[in-house]
Amino acid sequence: MGRPPGRCVPDLLPGVRRRAQHGSHLRGRWSAGGARHAPGPPRRCPGRAPRPRRAVTTVVDVLAPQGVPSPVEPVGPYGLREGTTITLQRRTAARWENLLDDLADWLRSLGLGVFDRARVIVPTPAVGRLAGQALAERLGVLSGVDFVTPEEWLDEIQLRLGEGERSPWRGRRLQLAVWEVLGDAEFVAGHRALRAHLSEGRLRVTSRRLAHLMGLHLAHRLDLVAGWLADPDPVGLPEHLTWLPELFVRVAEILEWDPVEEFERLRSELGQHRDLPTALLLVTDLSPTTELLLTSAAQEIIALDLDDTAVPAEVTWLASHGPARQAEVLRDELCHLLSADDRLEPRDILVVVPDAPSWWPALAAALSPLGSTSSEHPGHPGRTLRLQRPAAARDPNPVLLVVAGATRLLSSRAEASALLDLFTLPPLSHRWDLPERAELAELFATAGVRWGLDAQHRAAQGLPGMTRNTMARGLDRLLAGLALPPDSLALPISGAEAIASPQLDLIGNLTELYSRLRRHCQDTTPATMAQWVGRALRLITDVTALPRDEEWMIEEAVSRLSRLGGETAPSPVRLTAAEFAHVVDELAVQPPSRPLVGSGNLTVAEPADLAGVGFKVVALLGLDDPAPATPADAPEPDELPDERVVRLQHLERLARAADQLVVVHQGHHPITGDRVEEPTVLHWLGQRLGVAVEPVPCRVTAHAEENFTGSRPSFDTAALAAAQALRARGDRPGSSCTTRRRAALRLPELPTSPEITIDEVARFLKDPAAAFLRERAAIRPPSGDVPKDELSLRTDGLESWGIRSRLLTAARSGVPPWDAALAEQRRELLPGGALGRRALEAELDLIGKLWVQARSDWESPDLDRGVDVQVGPVRLVGQVRLRGDRIVHLTPSRTPGPLFEPWVQLLALACSGTTTTARVHHLHQEFGRHRPASLTLTPPEDPLGVLEWLVRGAVLARSRLVPVPAAPARELVLTIRQGRFAPEAWARPVDHWDSPWAWRAAHWEHFYDGPANQLFKDHPQPEDPPGDDRYGAFGRWALALHAPLLEATR
């Protein structure tokens, strides 16, 4: 901690002495070359009186009380000469409980009165909260004792002994002051390193990093800072750091606050005024500057710390896998410890993770209660442990996320997905009564929203003259869809389709929300931090609201923004919208000030939070070697704290403070289970504790049989049931798709309605998996109405089909082609300009040819025939429209999809006694080009026998999966009939163009993850059609359903 004894700094002291002789240097400004400008009046903050000069002890006296030490004179830590008396009284103990006993005795010895106070300095607020609870148990009543961190103590003495003002050399004010200096072109031009690497886009990040570096120097190398402020000549510094002294000088002038003078004054004041009785508890990493201030107090200060001699009574080393499995292994280990000790409670357990936000999902998944349990599988007892979510893993404040998202809109492209993310945040969705994301996305897709707020925003993004597919245009289309009929030409745009009057309130709310956000975006020119805070507070008032039990989040957001505005009010630095949005993002994830420990729950913390605090059980989860740290870019980086060393010290103190230590690390690959190299820190910790490191290997899955056969079996009843099922099967489990498919195939048939419609049978024939998911699991394929974030240069397959379908509908309704084309253009779904016109002309020509081919059949007199026929135990009902004496089906789709509905209708009519044919006019694709085509379907000799298997399959699909996808089924039947079945073709990947199952639908991926020949692996079941077993259940169903259709197609 600090400079080791015996280290001299004679090279810095002459500059410090010159500063002490000549007084403050903050009278002029420094040029880029180092020459001073003419002296001028000092800069002052608005409303702040000049700081009076005091005759106080200088840094020279602090560093060398008896004069400047020579290189051979012994010098103590931080420049104090050996023999200097200090008032820090150190007391050590082996355990946390012993330290608390000593602290309680000290408080008793003070004899505090009713209005008296004492102070305990702790490393973190969490340590203070637990210490306060423990002291209350020992003293009965704990009052008048403040637990503060070293930073809070510094703020307190500055407010009490200073002018009621906190030091600006910490926090946002320091960062903005650095930002102001880096924004000075004259300063940057005078330093080659800055000129080469600093750009306008890096000012924010660089300012934050340099502000942190300057804070480290103030805390650990105040002697260097004193020399630079006295004489900013960069002699002796490396070339790439010659700008650092001048940066300190310029920042001190901007802040109008000399940190060295302030240190001297506070040290003098502390020595002249008696402070509150003060004790230090577990504070091991005090900076040299803070410790010098503490040792300057007029009264003695006790420092209570551990002597690092304790060793846990029992250490368990567990070699597990990834984070999720490590959490499961820890859950079982904690259950073993709790079952072995009746006095052990969740409050006595500390789980330490390297990074709380990233590890919290795995811990929550393993230890949170399940929604429902049963007597057979009551759930893991570890899920009954009360788990305390750490403050660092708390969800970001959604109100501040709204502010950040709205502020970014104008500087971003404002894509549809980004707007959906913004509109679905709780403060907006609650205030404006917005629906779930899926419904809102469908509305955006219907309105044609792609990216951009309006034409003005598009022009600012480099695309002038393009108003279509913006948010404003989409709202116009939604409003037009409410006010006008679908085919109205009263406006230059068409109204969005499928808009109903119940959506009036929703569209109105969206319009008002958009107008308020747009007004906020118009006020996003670069501004100071205080001005940005005012804009953000107005935005919160205008657009956000939360339920009563969540209104505290609005108050928290307002409080954080107001504090930010007050802290940065004097700064003239102007931030862009994107830069302020980054600042708000940081505020949103800022943890609450009150520590979330000591509530009786199982505690989760990071290593620095509770280092040294005693727990009966400490679990080090995810123990791994620290990442290589880049040394601080400073003149003497070895003098600054090393984060890796500090982290290792925290881990050791956590381990020594435990009665029982559990260490879980990754010893195996999370997927393959192969052994990986053990982290070095594992053996380092064992060596420090004096115990042997013997990791116990864990299995890669919770349901592995070995987890339940050893001396410490798992408590996971669900995993036990899975292990027993695997043993009963006796074979190696397949992939998750195979397991899911076999389970879906073996589902029992449920009693269903004795009636089925023609449409349901046709849907089953087209896609049995979709029918099963829809009927049995109430899962529907995702809608195609998903908003896109880009303007298309060409139409994709689904968009082209929609255009053809609408043009064909217009032709069947007698709408002239030019009117249909105009209506399509006004929908704004085509590419813009000439690209869209050419695409529309091509579609008009194609649909025109199809309509000419089908017109005579379509315009024949129509007649609706009802169907009600008994097919086995089920009644088939529906209605079929005849045109002339046949069924006519006109579609812009390609076969085989258009054949299924007329085929089922044809069979239903034949079984009802009406024999006819079906004519299907469709599009045929050949080498990427489409042309009109037609097919004729004739009824089979035994229509009832064919229809029985169709109806049987559709009824079965209500209960279980029927493995007969249409495209590969037709390919199998066709190749068998033609005698050209090729097994190698079925072994090709499904993304191969020549695979029988090319471009498999996404919902079939739930059940099949291999090539098309995976369809042959499922054995037929009793309710499947009879036939050849070479192709499994799939082959039987394919021949029963699709062979008659192929034979009937002409």
N, C-alpha and C positions, 0 to 999 in steps of 0.2 A: 504494500500500500504506500504509494509515493516513492520518493527517491531513497535508495538504500543509504544507510549510514556511511559516512566517509566520503560521499560524493560532493565535490566542490563545484561552484558555478562562478568563478572569478571573472569569466569573460562577459557576464551579463551585468555585473554590479556597477561598473563605471557608468553605463548608460542610466542605471537607476539613480546613481548619485547625481548625475547631471539633472535629471528630472526633479530631484528633491531640491537642488540649488536654484533652479530657474522657475520653479512653479509649474502651473498647468500649461500645456501646449495647445489647448483647444481654443486658439484665438484666430487661426487662419485655416485656409483650405490648401490641400496639397495637389499639385499638378501631376500629370501622368509621368513626368520625368523625375519627380521627387522634389522639384523646387517649390517653395512656398509662395502662395499669392500674398498680396498685400494684406496686412491684418485688417480684419473687419469685425463688426459686432458678432458675438457668438449667437448661434441658432438656438432658439428657445421653442419649447412646445407651447401651443396656444393655451393661454390662461395660467402658465406656470411661472412662478417668480424665480429670479436667478438664484442658483444654489450658493449660499455663502461659503466662503473658504474658512476652514478651521485649522487651528494649529494642532495637528495630531501626529501621532507616531507614523513615520513613513515606512515604506516597504524595506528600505535599507535597514532600519532598526529590526524589522521582523526577521530578515534574512541573516543579519549579523549584528546582534545587540551590542557587541563590544568593538565594533569596527569591521572593516572588510576582512574576511578570513583569507589567509594565504592558502596556496594549494596543499600545504602539508598539515594545516590545522584540522583537527577532527570536527566534522560538521555532522549534526544529527539529521533525522528525517526532515524533509521539506525546508532545508536551509537553517533549521534551528541548531545552534551550537550545543554540543553536549554539556550537560549540567544545567541547562535552562529549566527552571521549575515550571511544571504545568499542574493544572488542577483536575486532571482526568484520573479518577481512581478506578482501576480495573479490578473486577471480581469475576472469577470463572467458576464453572460447575460442570459436572459431567452430563447432566440431564436438564431438559426443559423445566421439569417440575421443580428442580432445585433452584434454578434461576428465578422462578416465580416465587418460591419461598423467600429468597433473599430480597426480591423486589417488594414483597408484602411486608417484610420486616423493616425495610427502609421507609416505606410509607407510614408504618406505625410509629417509627422513631421521629417522623416529622411533626407528629401531633397536630395535624391540620385542623383548623377551625372550620366553622360553617361556611365562611366566605373565603377561605384560603384555597389556593390551587397549587397543583404540582404538574410537572410535565414529564412524559416518557417518550423518548424518541425511538421509533421503531423503523425497520427497513421498508415495510409495506403496510398499507391500511389493514390488510388481512391479518397480519401478525398482531397489530394493535387490537383488533376486535377479539381475537381469541385470548390475548393476554388480559383484556378487560374482563372477559367472562370468567377466566380462571381466578383473577384477583378478587372478583366479587364473591366467589365461593369461599376464598380464604379470609376475607375481611368482613363478610356479611353484607356490607353496603360499600359500594365504590362510588364516590362522588368527588368532584373537584379535581379529577385527574384527566389530563388531556393526552391522548395518544396521537403523535404527529410524526410525519416522515421528515427526514433532513431538509427536503425542499420546502415543506410547509413551515419548518422552523425558521429557515432563512427568510421566507416571506413575512413571517410574524415579527422577527426582530427588525426587518427593514421598515415595516409599517409602524412599529412602536418606537424605534430609536431614530428613524429618519423623518421624512416630511410627509408621512402618510401615503407613500407611493412605493409600489413594488419596483424591483429592478427591471428595466427593459431588456436586460441582457439574457433573457430567457423567453421562450415561447415565440409567438407570432411577430411581436415587435422587432425582435432581433432578426428574424428571417426577412421581414420586409425591409429593414434597414440594409441588410446585405444585398437584397434585391435592388434597392435604390442605387447602391454603389456599383453593382455589376451592370446596371442600366446606363451608367455614365460612360459615354463613348470615349471621353478623354482618359478615364482611368483604364479602361480595357486596352486602348491603343498604346498605353505606356508599358504593357507587359506582354511579351511575346507568347507566353504559355496561355494566357487568357485569350489573347487575340486569335490563337490557332484553334482553340477547342470550344470557346463559348459562342453560342448562337442565341437568337431571341427565343427560340422554342425551348431552350434548356435553362432559361433563367430560373423558373420556379424550382425545378429539381436541384439545380446547382446551389441555389440560395439556401434551400433546406439543408443540404449536405454541409455546406460551409458554416451555416449557423450552428449545426451540431458540433463541428470541429472547433469552432471558436468557444463554444460552451465547455468542451473538454479542456481546452487550454486555460480557461478561467478557473476551472475547478482543480486542475492538476498541475498547471505550469503558470501560475500567476507571476512568477519571476520573469519568465519570457515576455509575458504581456506587458509588464511594467517597463522592461527595457525597450520594447517596440513603441510603446506610447511615448516614452521619453525621447527616443531617437529612432525613427522608422527606417534608418539606413539598413538595407538588407545585407550587410556585410556578413559573410560566413554562411549564408543560407544557400541551398542548392538553387540552380537557376530557375527551376520550375516552381519555386516557392517564394521568389523575391517579391511577389505582390502581397504576401500575407501581412507584413507589418503595416503597410499603407492601408490595407483593408481594415485593420483594427483602428487606425487613426480616423479614417473616414466614418466608420460606423459609430465611434465614440462621439464625433462631432454631430452626426445626425441624431443620435439618441440623447445628446447633451447630458451624458452620464459617464463619468470616468469610473470604471469598475475598480481600479486600483485605489483611487482616492476613497471610494465608498467602502472598500475593504478596510482601509486604514482607519476610517472614521468609526465604522461599526466595531472594530477591535478595541479602539480606545473607549468607546461608549460602554461596551460590555465590561471592560475592566473597571469602570467608574460607578456603574449602577448594578445593584444586586438584582439578579434575575430570579425567576421562579425556580424552586428546587427541581433539578433536572436529572434524569437517568437515561442511559442508553441501554436498549435491550436488543441483543442480536444484531447490532449495527457493526458490520465488519468491513464494509466497503465505503467508509466515509472518504470523501475527497480531501486532499491536503488542505485546501482553502477552508472547507467547512470545519475540519478538525482544529485548525488554527483559531478560528472564531470561537469554537467551543472551549478550547483551553484558555481563552482570554477572559472567561467569565470570572466574576468576583467571588464566586463560591465554588466549592468542590462539586464535581459531577461524577457520578458513578457510571461505569460502563460494565454491564452484565453480558457475559458471553460464554459460549461453550468452550471447554478445553480440548475438544476433539479427541477424547479418550474412550468414549462409550462405543460399544459394539453391540449390534442387535443379537438377541438371544438365539434367533433362528433365521437363516437366510435360505430362500428357495429360488433356484435359478431355472427358468422355463424357456426353452427354445421353441418358438412358435413360428408363425408364418406372417401374413400381411396384417394390417391394422384390424380388420374385422375379426379374423381368427384370434388374434392376440386378446381382443376384448372378450371373446367367448372363453378363452382359456383362463383369463383373469376372473371371470364370473364364477367358474367352477372352483377356482382356488379360494376365492373369498367365501364361498359357501362351505367349503371344508373347514376353513378357519372359524367361521361362525358356529358351525355345528360342534366343533371341538371345545369351544369356550362360550358358556352361557352368558358370561358377563360382557362379551364383546358386542358392541352395537355399531350401526352404520356411522355414527358420529365419531367413532374411534378409528376410522379408516380414511387414509389419504391416498388418492390415486394421482400420480404425477405423470404428466404427458409432456412431450417436447413442445407442442404447439396446440393450445386448447381448441381454437376454431377448426383445425383440420382433423383432430382426433375426436371431437365431440360426436359427429354422426355415427362413428363405429361404437362408441360407448353407449349412446342413446339406443342404438339398434339392439345391443346385447342386454342392457339393463333396464330399459323402460318397460312398464307393464304392457301386456298384450290387450287387445280390445276385447277378446272373448276367450274363455277356456272351458274345459269340460272335466267331468270327474275322472274320465279315463286318461286324459292328458291335461293335468292342471296347470302346466306351464313350468318353466324353470323357476325354482325358488329365488334365484338371483334377481329375477324381475320384480320381486317385492321390495328390494332395497330402495330406499329413498335416495335418489340421485340429484345432487345439486348442480345445476348448470353454471359453469364458471362465467364470470362477467365478460371475459374476453371472447367467449363463444356466443354472446347474445346476438340476436338478429339486429341488423342495422335499423336505425330509426326510420320508419317509412315516410314520415313527413319530410325529413331532410332528403330522402331519396327522391321525393317529388320535386323538391326545390332544385336538386342537382339535375334531374332529368329535364325539367322544364327550361332550365338555364342553358342546357346543351342544345336545345332544339334548333335554334337559329344557326349555330355554328356547325351543325351536323346535317346530314341529308334528311333527317326525320323520316326514316323508313317506316313502313307499315308495322313491322315487327317491333321497332322501338316505341312507336306510339301505343301499340298493344301492351307492351311491358309497362309503360307509364300509366295508361288508363286503368290497368288492373291492380295498381297499388291500392291498398285499403283506404288511405285518406281520400283518394279520388273516387273509387268505386262506391264508397259509403256516402260521400257528399252528393254524388250525382246519380245514385241508384243505378249503377251500371251492372250488366249481367256478367256471367262467367266468361273467361277468355275465349272458349270455343264459340259461343254465340256471338261475341263481339268480333271475332275473326271472320265469321261467316258474313256478318254485316259489312265489314271492311271489304271483303272480296266481292260482295254484291255491288257495293258502291264503286269498285274499281280503284281503291286507294292503293298506291304503290309507294311513292316517296315524295317528299316536299310538302310544305305547308300551303303554299299558294304560288301564283305566278311570280311574285316578287322574290320569294324565297328561292324558287328555281333559278331565277336570273342571277341571284347572288352566288348560287352554286355553279354558274357557268353554263346554264341551259336556258337562255332567254326565249320568249315566245312560245313556250310549251306549258300550257295550263292543265292539260289532261292528267288524270290520275294523281292529282294532289289531294290533300286532306280537304281543302276548301271545295274543290270540285266534287269530291265524293259526297260531302254533305249536301251540296246543291242537287246532286242526283237523288239522294235519299228524300229530300224535301219534295223534289219534282215527282218522285214515285208516289208520295202521299197525296199530292194535289191533283195530278193529272192521270188520265187513263193510260194504259201501256202504250198504245199506238199514237198518242197525241203528238202533233207537230208544232204545238204552241210555243215551245222553247227550243233553243238551238241544241239542247242536250236532251237525251231521253231519261225518263225516270228509272231508278233502279227497280228491278223486277222483284216480285215476291215480297213487297212491302205492304204491310197491313196496318189498319188504323190502331190496333193495340200497341204498335211500336212508335206512336206519335210522341209519347212522353220521352222515350229513350232517345229518339232523334233530336228532339228539342233540347234535352240535357246535353247531348254531345255537341250540339251547335253552340250552346252557351259556354260550355267548358272550353271549346276550341277558341272562341272569341276572347276569353279571358287569358288563355295561354298565349294567344297571338299578341295581345296587348302587352303582356310581360316580355315577349320576345322583342318587341319594338323598342324596349327600354334596356337593351343588353349591350349598349356601347361600352367600351372600356371605362372603368370607374375605380375609385378608391375602395378599399375594403369596407369602410363605413357606409359608403353609398350602396354597395352591393348588399350589405346586410339590410338596409332599409327596403330595397326592392324585394328581397327574399321574405321579409316579414309581411309586406303587402300581399305577396303571392300566397302565403300561408292563409291569410285572412280571406282571400278571394276564392280559393279553389279547394281547400281541405276541410274535412270534418271527420270525426271518429265517434264511435259509440261512447256513452258516458264512462264506462269502465276502462276505456282506452284513451281518454282525453289527456292523460298524463304525458302521452307521447308528443302531443302538440305543445304542451307546456315545456317539456324537455327541449324540444327543437327551438322554441322561442328563446329559452334561457341560454342555450348554447350559442345561438346566433347573436343575441344581445351581448353576451360576454365577449364574443369575438369582436363585435363592433366597438365596444368600449376599450378593449385592449389595443386595437390597431387604429384608433381614431386619429392619432397625430400623423400617421404615415401618408405621404402624398403618392405612393406607388399606385399606379393604375393597372388593374387586372382585366384581362379579357374574360368573356363569358366561360370559355373552357377552363381557364385557370381558376376562376372562382368555383366552378363546379367540382374541380378536384379538391378544393379546400372543404367544400360541403360534404363530399364523400368521406373525407377524413373525420369530420365531425360526426357523421352518421354511424360510423363503426366505433366511435370512442366509447369505452366501457363506462358504466355508471361509477360515480364517485364512492358510493357506499359498497363496501366489500360484501360479497354474497357467500360468507362462510359463517360457521358457528350456528347454523339453524337446526342442527340435529340430523342433517342428511349426510350421506356419503359425499365427501369433498373431492372435487376434481380441481387441480391447480397445475400451474407451470412451475418449473424448478425454482425460479426466483421469488415466487409468491410467499411460500411458507418454509423456506430453508431454515432448519434448526428447530422448528416447532415440533414438539413431541406428539406422536400418535402411536397407538398400540400396533397398528399395521400400516406400513407404507409400501405401496406398490409402485415401482418404477416401470411404467409401460412404454414400449417403443424405445428402449434404451439403445442408442446408436452413437457412433463417433460424431463429434461436432463437425460441421462443414468447415472447410478451410476458410479462415477469415483473412481478408486483405488488410494489411497494416494501415493504420491511419496515415494519410498523406500529410505528415507533420515533420518539423525539423528533427525531433527526437521521438519517434513513435514508440520506442521502448518505455518511455516514461508515462505513456497513457495506458489505461486499463485494457487488458486483453480479454475480449468477450469469451473466448474459449476457456481460458483459465478460470474466469469467474463462474462459468457454467459448471465446470468440473467441481469447483469448490461447493457450489450449491448442491450438486448431487451427493457429494460426500457428507455434507451436513444433514441432508435429508435421510440418508442411510443410517447415520450414527444416531439420529434422534428417534429411530423406530425400535420398538420391542421385537417386532417380527418384520422382516424385509422380504418382499416378493419382487423379483426382477424378471420381467418378460421382455424378450428381445426377438428379433427375426433371425432364426437359425436355419430356416428352410425357405425354399422358393414358394410363394403363395399358390402357384398353380401346379407345378410338377412335384413339389415336395422334396426336391433335391436339396442337399445340404449346401449352405452358403457360408462364407467366411464370417467368423464371429467378430463383433466389433472390439476394437482394442480397449475401449473404455470399460468393457465388461471385466477384463482381467486387471485393469488398473484399479477398479473399484474393489475387486476381491483382494488385491494386494494391500490397498489402504486399510481395509477392514481386517486383514489378517485371516481370511477364510478362503478355503479352496473353492474354485469355480467349477462346478460339475452340473452343467445344464441338463435338464430332463427333456428329452425330445417329445414334442407333441404331434398329434396326427393332423393331417391337412384339413380334415372335415370333422364336424361335430358328431356325425353319425357313424364314424369308423368304429368297428367292433371292439378294437383295443381300448377305446375310451371307457368301456363298461366292464372289462374283465380284469383290470389290475387291482392293486390294493387301495387305490383312491378313485373309485368309479365316478363318472360324470353324473350330475344331477339332472341332466336334460332329458326329460321323459319323451319329448317329441323326437329327439335324436335317437333315443333307445328304440322307440317304435320303428323308426326307419331302419336301424341296424337289424332288428329282428325280421323285418320284411325282406331285407336283402339276404339274410341267412336262409329264410324260408324259400326264396326263389332259387338259390343255389347257383345262379349264373351271374356273370359280370354285368353290372348295369351299363346300359347304353348311354347315349347322349341325352341331354334334357329334352330335345325334340322327340327322340325315340320313346323316352319314358312318358312324355305327355301324350304322344300319339297313341301308344298302346293303352294308356288309361282311358283316353277318349273313345277308343274302339270297343272297350269292354264295359262301357257304362250300361247299366240296365235300361231296358225300355220302359218308359213311364206311361201311365195312362194319359191319353190325350183326347182331344175333341174327335168325335166320330165323323167330322165333316172337314173337308179340305177343298181349297179353291184351285181353279186352273192356274191362276197366277202363282200360287205357292209352289205348285208342281213345276212350273216353268223356271222359277227362281232356283229350285233345287237342282234341276238338270243343268242349269247354267253354272252354278257354283255351290256344290254340296257343303264345303267348309264354311262359307258365309252363312248358309242356311242354318247349319248346326250352331255356330257362334251366336247368331241372332235369336234362335228359338230356345236353346238350352241355357246359354250364358248371358243373354241380353247384351251381347257385344256386337256393335255394328261397325262395319269398315269406316275408316275416317272419311269425312266428306271431302269432296274435291274442291270445295270453296275455301281455299287457304290463300290468304293474301300474299302477294309477292312483293319483294323489295326493289325490283328493277323494272325499267321499261323494256318491253320485249322488242327485239329487232325482227323476230319472226314468231309465228304461232306454233305452239307445240301440238302434240297429238290431241290432247284433251280439248284445247282451245279450238283447234280446227274442227273437231267433231261438233262442238257447240255451235260454231258458226254455220256449219252445214245443216245441223238439225234445225236451227232457226230459219235458215233460208228455205229449207224443204217445207217446214210448217207454213211459211208465208206462201209458197207456191201452192200447197194443197188448199189454202184458204182463199186463193184467187188474188193475192196481192201482187201487183206488178213488180217485176224484178228491180226496177230503179228505185221504187219505194222501199223494197226490202233491203237494198244496198244502202240507202240513206239511213234507214233505221239502224243498220249494223254499224255504220260509221258513228252515229250519235251515241252508241253504247260505249265507245272509247275503249274497246277491248283489243282492237287491231293495232299493229305498229303504226307509228306516226308517219305522216308525209307519204312520199311515193312508195315506200315499202308496204304500207298498209293498203294503198290503192291497188297495187299489183297483186297482193295476196287476196284481196276481196274479189278482184276480177277473176282470178283463177278458181276460187270457190264458186262464184256465180256460174261460170262456164261448166264446171263439173256437175253441180246440182241441176243446172238447166238440162243437161243431157240425161241425167237420171230421171228427171220429171217427164221429159219427152217420152222416154221408154215406158214409164209406168202410168202415164196419164190415162190411157184408154181403160186400163184395169181399174184404176182408182176412182174414176168418175162413173163407173157402172152403178146402177141402183143398189143401195145398201139395205140390208135386212138383219136385225138382231135376233139371234136364236138363243134361247135359254138352255142350259145344260144341267141336268140333275140325274146322275147315273150312279148306281151302286157298283163299287169296285171292291170286291171282297168285303171286309167289315167296314169299309169307309165309303161315305157318299162324296162324290165329286160334283161340285156345283160351280157355276159361273155363267158367263155370257160370251157368245162368239158373234162377231159381226161379219156377215157375208156381203160381198160386193158382186152383184150378178149372181152367179152360181158357184163362186169359189171364195176362199179366204185370200185376201190380198194384204201383204205386209210390205210397207215401204220404209226404208231406213237408210241412213248414211253410214251405217256400220259395216264391218267386214264379217264374213262367216268365220266360225259357226254360230256366233252369238245370235244373229237374227233368226236362226232356224228353230230355236227351242220353243218359243211361244206359239208360233203357228203349228208346230208339230204336235204339241199337247192339245191345242184346240182341234186339230184335225182328228186325233184319236178320240177325243171326247165326243165329237159329232158322230163319228163312225159308230161308237158304242151306243149312241142315242138313236141310231137308225138313219142318220143323214150321211150319205156317202158323197164326198166331194173331193176337191184337191185344194192345195194351198200354193199361191204364187208369191214368191219373195223377191222383191227388187232391192238390190243392195249395191255396195261398192266393192270392187275387187282390186286388190293391190298386187302389182306385178313389177318387180325391180324398182320399188319406190314410187311408182306412179299409180294413180287410181283411175279406174274406168267403171262405168255402169255395167252391171251384170244381173242376171235373174236365174232363179232356180224354181223348180216345181216339185212339190211333195205330194206323193200319192199314198193312200192308206194301205197298211199291210193286210195280209190275209186274215190274221188273227189280231185285230186291234185291241181286244179286251186283254189278251195275254200280255201284250207289250205295255198297255196302260197299267196293268196290275203291278208290274215291277217298278214303274215310275212312281205310282202312288205309294207302293210299299217303301221305296227309298225315301220319299219325301216325308212319310210318317216316321221312319226310323231317324231321320235327320233332326227331328224334334228332340230326340233323346241322346243320340250318340253320333260320332263321326262316321260318315259313309265315304270310304276312300276312293273316290272316282272323279278327279279333276277332269274337266271337259276336254281340254286340248290334248293332253297325253292319252286320254281314253280313245278319242277319235283316231289319233295316230297309231295306237296299238291295233285297233280294229282294221284300219286301212292297210297297214303293213302285213297283218295276218292274211287278209283277203287276197292281197297281191303277191303273197309268198316272198316278201323281201324284209322280214324281220331281222334287224341287225343289232345284236347285243352291245356292240361297241358304241353305237349311237346313243343308247340309253345310259351309257357310262360317262358321257360328256358332261361338263359342268352346265348348270342351268343358265348361266350367262353366255353360253356359246350359241351363236346364231342357229346352228343346226341341231340343237338339243330338242328332243320331243317335248320338253317342258321349258322352252326358252322363255325367259323373262317371267318367272313364276310370281304370282301375286303375293303381296306381303303377308296376308293373313294365312296363307298356306305355310309360311316360314315358321309358324308356331308348331307345326307337326312334322315338317320335313326340312332337313338341312343338308342333304346330299344330292347327288345326281338323280335323274329320273328313275333309274333302276331301283332306287329305294322303295318305290311303290310296290315292287314285287315281293317284299320281305314279310308282309303281314299275312298270316294264315287265314283262310276263310272261316267264317263263323256259321252256326246252324241257320241263322236267318238270312244269310247271303244267298244269291242265286246259285243254282247248280252249274257245274261246268268244269273246265280244265283248271288244275291246280298249279300249272307251271308259272302263272303270273300272279298267284296269290289272290287275295280278296279283290284287289284292284282289277285284275283281269276278268273275274267273273262279272263284276258290276259293269265293266266297260262293254263286254259283249252283250249283256242283257239290256243295257240302256241305249248304247250308241250304234250297235250293229243294225238294228231295224231302221234307224234314222238314215244311215248311210245307204242302205238298200232302197229306201223310199225316195232318195234325192235324185232328181233328173235335171 
